[in-house]
Amino acid sequence: MALKGKKLTAKQEMFCREYLVDMSSTAAAQRADYKGKNLNRVGWELLQHPPVAGRVQKLMAERAARVTITSDDVLRRWVAIATGDVTRLTKHQIGSCRYCWGEGHEYQ
């Protein structure tokens, strides 16, 4: 957990929140507006900083508590997709041929 007395800067807090989006420290550093050529190094260093690492762990725990879906739910959904009725997704309609609606039954 975060060390007591150690406050995160606004950029560090933004990094922590952005890190949870895709678990990429480089992308999180870029989205948190860190500058430089070595954003991968910046991201790695931020994750090694104890208050930042503690905040990331806390945010991940909060997110895990909010998630109520289980692997069984995911499996049920995939089975429903695989065995679903295709006619509910698409509609095959057969209309008149190109000659049927023209004057004298000529091609329109």
BADO-166376 format. One record per residue (C-alpha): chain; residue in three letters; x, y, z. Coordinates in nm, 3 decimals. Layout:
<atom><chain>A</chain><resn>ALA</resn><x>X</x><y>Y</y><z>Z</z></atom>
...
END
This chain:
<atom><chain>A</chain><resn>MET</resn><x>0.000</x><y>0.000</y><z>0.000</z></atom>
<atom><chain>A</chain><resn>ALA</resn><x>0.099</x><y>0.364</y><z>-0.026</z></atom>
<atom><chain>A</chain><resn>LEU</resn><x>0.336</x><y>0.495</y><z>0.234</z></atom>
<atom><chain>A</chain><resn>LYS</resn><x>0.182</x><y>0.723</y><z>0.494</z></atom>
<atom><chain>A</chain><resn>GLY</resn><x>0.273</x><y>1.086</y><z>0.452</z></atom>
<atom><chain>A</chain><resn>LYS</resn><x>0.368</x><y>1.043</y><z>0.087</z></atom>
<atom><chain>A</chain><resn>LYS</resn><x>0.126</x><y>1.225</y><z>-0.141</z></atom>
<atom><chain>A</chain><resn>LEU</resn><x>0.114</x><y>1.168</y><z>-0.512</z></atom>
<atom><chain>A</chain><resn>THR</resn><x>0.139</x><y>1.455</y><z>-0.754</z></atom>
<atom><chain>A</chain><resn>ALA</resn><x>-0.146</x><y>1.514</y><z>-0.997</z></atom>
<atom><chain>A</chain><resn>LYS</resn><x>0.065</x><y>1.362</y><z>-1.277</z></atom>
<atom><chain>A</chain><resn>GLN</resn><x>0.142</x><y>1.053</y><z>-1.071</z></atom>
<atom><chain>A</chain><resn>GLU</resn><x>-0.226</x><y>1.006</y><z>-0.987</z></atom>
<atom><chain>A</chain><resn>MET</resn><x>-0.314</x><y>1.042</y><z>-1.355</z></atom>
<atom><chain>A</chain><resn>PHE</resn><x>-0.045</x><y>0.786</y><z>-1.440</z></atom>
<atom><chain>A</chain><resn>CYS</resn><x>-0.194</x><y>0.540</y><z>-1.190</z></atom>
<atom><chain>A</chain><resn>ARG</resn><x>-0.541</x><y>0.575</y><z>-1.338</z></atom>
<atom><chain>A</chain><resn>GLU</resn><x>-0.418</x><y>0.557</y><z>-1.697</z></atom>
<atom><chain>A</chain><resn>TYR</resn><x>-0.208</x><y>0.251</y><z>-1.618</z></atom>
<atom><chain>A</chain><resn>LEU</resn><x>-0.526</x><y>0.058</y><z>-1.540</z></atom>
<atom><chain>A</chain><resn>VAL</resn><x>-0.663</x><y>0.126</y><z>-1.890</z></atom>
<atom><chain>A</chain><resn>ASP</resn><x>-0.427</x><y>-0.111</y><z>-2.071</z></atom>
<atom><chain>A</chain><resn>MET</resn><x>-0.161</x><y>-0.204</y><z>-1.815</z></atom>
<atom><chain>A</chain><resn>SER</resn><x>0.106</x><y>-0.036</y><z>-2.028</z></atom>
<atom><chain>A</chain><resn>SER</resn><x>0.339</x><y>0.190</y><z>-1.833</z></atom>
<atom><chain>A</chain><resn>THR</resn><x>0.467</x><y>0.355</y><z>-2.152</z></atom>
<atom><chain>A</chain><resn>ALA</resn><x>0.119</x><y>0.440</y><z>-2.279</z></atom>
<atom><chain>A</chain><resn>ALA</resn><x>0.011</x><y>0.553</y><z>-1.933</z></atom>
<atom><chain>A</chain><resn>ALA</resn><x>0.310</x><y>0.785</y><z>-1.904</z></atom>
<atom><chain>A</chain><resn>GLN</resn><x>0.229</x><y>0.933</y><z>-2.244</z></atom>
<atom><chain>A</chain><resn>ARG</resn><x>-0.139</x><y>0.984</y><z>-2.159</z></atom>
<atom><chain>A</chain><resn>ALA</resn><x>-0.044</x><y>1.134</y><z>-1.822</z></atom>
<atom><chain>A</chain><resn>ASP</resn><x>0.151</x><y>1.399</y><z>-2.016</z></atom>
<atom><chain>A</chain><resn>TYR</resn><x>0.503</x><y>1.294</y><z>-1.924</z></atom>
<atom><chain>A</chain><resn>LYS</resn><x>0.755</x><y>1.414</y><z>-2.182</z></atom>
<atom><chain>A</chain><resn>GLY</resn><x>1.073</x><y>1.264</y><z>-2.315</z></atom>
<atom><chain>A</chain><resn>LYS</resn><x>1.209</x><y>1.007</y><z>-2.553</z></atom>
<atom><chain>A</chain><resn>ASN</resn><x>1.225</x><y>0.725</y><z>-2.299</z></atom>
<atom><chain>A</chain><resn>LEU</resn><x>0.867</x><y>0.703</y><z>-2.177</z></atom>
<atom><chain>A</chain><resn>ASN</resn><x>0.913</x><y>0.332</y><z>-2.122</z></atom>
<atom><chain>A</chain><resn>ARG</resn><x>1.185</x><y>0.413</y><z>-1.870</z></atom>
<atom><chain>A</chain><resn>VAL</resn><x>0.971</x><y>0.685</y><z>-1.709</z></atom>
<atom><chain>A</chain><resn>GLY</resn><x>0.680</x><y>0.442</y><z>-1.676</z></atom>
<atom><chain>A</chain><resn>TRP</resn><x>0.901</x><y>0.173</y><z>-1.526</z></atom>
<atom><chain>A</chain><resn>GLU</resn><x>1.051</x><y>0.417</y><z>-1.275</z></atom>
<atom><chain>A</chain><resn>LEU</resn><x>0.705</x><y>0.537</y><z>-1.173</z></atom>
<atom><chain>A</chain><resn>LEU</resn><x>0.594</x><y>0.180</y><z>-1.109</z></atom>
<atom><chain>A</chain><resn>GLN</resn><x>0.902</x><y>0.127</y><z>-0.889</z></atom>
<atom><chain>A</chain><resn>HIS</resn><x>0.814</x><y>0.433</y><z>-0.677</z></atom>
<atom><chain>A</chain><resn>PRO</resn><x>0.644</x><y>0.286</y><z>-0.364</z></atom>
<atom><chain>A</chain><resn>PRO</resn><x>0.359</x><y>0.540</y><z>-0.333</z></atom>
<atom><chain>A</chain><resn>VAL</resn><x>0.274</x><y>0.501</y><z>-0.703</z></atom>
<atom><chain>A</chain><resn>ALA</resn><x>0.293</x><y>0.121</y><z>-0.686</z></atom>
<atom><chain>A</chain><resn>GLY</resn><x>0.073</x><y>0.123</y><z>-0.377</z></atom>
<atom><chain>A</chain><resn>ARG</resn><x>-0.184</x><y>0.347</y><z>-0.544</z></atom>
<atom><chain>A</chain><resn>VAL</resn><x>-0.192</x><y>0.123</y><z>-0.852</z></atom>
<atom><chain>A</chain><resn>GLN</resn><x>-0.247</x><y>-0.181</y><z>-0.629</z></atom>
<atom><chain>A</chain><resn>LYS</resn><x>-0.527</x><y>-0.001</y><z>-0.445</z></atom>
<atom><chain>A</chain><resn>LEU</resn><x>-0.698</x><y>0.103</y><z>-0.769</z></atom>
<atom><chain>A</chain><resn>MET</resn><x>-0.669</x><y>-0.253</y><z>-0.904</z></atom>
<atom><chain>A</chain><resn>ALA</resn><x>-0.825</x><y>-0.391</y><z>-0.585</z></atom>
<atom><chain>A</chain><resn>GLU</resn><x>-1.113</x><y>-0.141</y><z>-0.611</z></atom>
<atom><chain>A</chain><resn>ARG</resn><x>-1.169</x><y>-0.238</y><z>-0.974</z></atom>
<atom><chain>A</chain><resn>ALA</resn><x>-1.164</x><y>-0.608</y><z>-0.889</z></atom>
<atom><chain>A</chain><resn>ALA</resn><x>-1.427</x><y>-0.550</y><z>-0.621</z></atom>
<atom><chain>A</chain><resn>ARG</resn><x>-1.654</x><y>-0.375</y><z>-0.874</z></atom>
<atom><chain>A</chain><resn>VAL</resn><x>-1.631</x><y>-0.651</y><z>-1.132</z></atom>
<atom><chain>A</chain><resn>THR</resn><x>-1.907</x><y>-0.904</y><z>-1.082</z></atom>
<atom><chain>A</chain><resn>ILE</resn><x>-1.860</x><y>-1.112</y><z>-1.396</z></atom>
<atom><chain>A</chain><resn>THR</resn><x>-1.710</x><y>-1.459</y><z>-1.363</z></atom>
<atom><chain>A</chain><resn>SER</resn><x>-1.546</x><y>-1.692</y><z>-1.611</z></atom>
<atom><chain>A</chain><resn>ASP</resn><x>-1.868</x><y>-1.897</y><z>-1.615</z></atom>
<atom><chain>A</chain><resn>ASP</resn><x>-2.059</x><y>-1.587</y><z>-1.729</z></atom>
<atom><chain>A</chain><resn>VAL</resn><x>-1.812</x><y>-1.535</y><z>-2.013</z></atom>
<atom><chain>A</chain><resn>LEU</resn><x>-1.836</x><y>-1.901</y><z>-2.116</z></atom>
<atom><chain>A</chain><resn>ARG</resn><x>-2.217</x><y>-1.889</y><z>-2.112</z></atom>
<atom><chain>A</chain><resn>ARG</resn><x>-2.209</x><y>-1.582</y><z>-2.336</z></atom>
<atom><chain>A</chain><resn>TRP</resn><x>-1.975</x><y>-1.749</y><z>-2.587</z></atom>
<atom><chain>A</chain><resn>VAL</resn><x>-2.192</x><y>-2.061</y><z>-2.596</z></atom>
<atom><chain>A</chain><resn>ALA</resn><x>-2.500</x><y>-1.845</y><z>-2.657</z></atom>
<atom><chain>A</chain><resn>ILE</resn><x>-2.322</x><y>-1.670</y><z>-2.944</z></atom>
<atom><chain>A</chain><resn>ALA</resn><x>-2.200</x><y>-1.997</y><z>-3.096</z></atom>
<atom><chain>A</chain><resn>THR</resn><x>-2.538</x><y>-2.168</y><z>-3.076</z></atom>
<atom><chain>A</chain><resn>GLY</resn><x>-2.760</x><y>-1.868</y><z>-3.142</z></atom>
<atom><chain>A</chain><resn>ASP</resn><x>-3.023</x><y>-1.840</y><z>-3.412</z></atom>
<atom><chain>A</chain><resn>VAL</resn><x>-2.863</x><y>-1.676</y><z>-3.714</z></atom>
<atom><chain>A</chain><resn>THR</resn><x>-3.198</x><y>-1.561</y><z>-3.848</z></atom>
<atom><chain>A</chain><resn>ARG</resn><x>-3.224</x><y>-1.323</y><z>-3.554</z></atom>
<atom><chain>A</chain><resn>LEU</resn><x>-2.911</x><y>-1.145</y><z>-3.679</z></atom>
<atom><chain>A</chain><resn>THR</resn><x>-2.981</x><y>-1.128</y><z>-4.051</z></atom>
<atom><chain>A</chain><resn>LYS</resn><x>-3.285</x><y>-1.128</y><z>-4.271</z></atom>
<atom><chain>A</chain><resn>HIS</resn><x>-3.286</x><y>-1.292</y><z>-4.612</z></atom>
<atom><chain>A</chain><resn>GLN</resn><x>-3.566</x><y>-1.146</y><z>-4.817</z></atom>
<atom><chain>A</chain><resn>ILE</resn><x>-3.649</x><y>-1.265</y><z>-5.165</z></atom>
<atom><chain>A</chain><resn>GLY</resn><x>-3.832</x><y>-1.010</y><z>-5.374</z></atom>
<atom><chain>A</chain><resn>SER</resn><x>-3.947</x><y>-0.998</y><z>-5.730</z></atom>
<atom><chain>A</chain><resn>CYS</resn><x>-3.699</x><y>-1.037</y><z>-6.012</z></atom>
<atom><chain>A</chain><resn>ARG</resn><x>-3.586</x><y>-0.737</y><z>-6.211</z></atom>
<atom><chain>A</chain><resn>TYR</resn><x>-3.849</x><y>-0.795</y><z>-6.483</z></atom>
<atom><chain>A</chain><resn>CYS</resn><x>-4.155</x><y>-0.827</y><z>-6.261</z></atom>
<atom><chain>A</chain><resn>TRP</resn><x>-4.216</x><y>-0.462</y><z>-6.176</z></atom>
<atom><chain>A</chain><resn>GLY</resn><x>-4.144</x><y>-0.286</y><z>-6.508</z></atom>
<atom><chain>A</chain><resn>GLU</resn><x>-4.407</x><y>-0.182</y><z>-6.762</z></atom>
<atom><chain>A</chain><resn>GLY</resn><x>-4.486</x><y>-0.477</y><z>-6.982</z></atom>
<atom><chain>A</chain><resn>HIS</resn><x>-4.263</x><y>-0.679</y><z>-6.759</z></atom>
<atom><chain>A</chain><resn>GLU</resn><x>-3.959</x><y>-0.517</y><z>-6.921</z></atom>
<atom><chain>A</chain><resn>TYR</resn><x>-3.631</x><y>-0.467</y><z>-6.741</z></atom>
<atom><chain>A</chain><resn>GLN</resn><x>-3.639</x><y>-0.146</y><z>-6.541</z></atom>
END
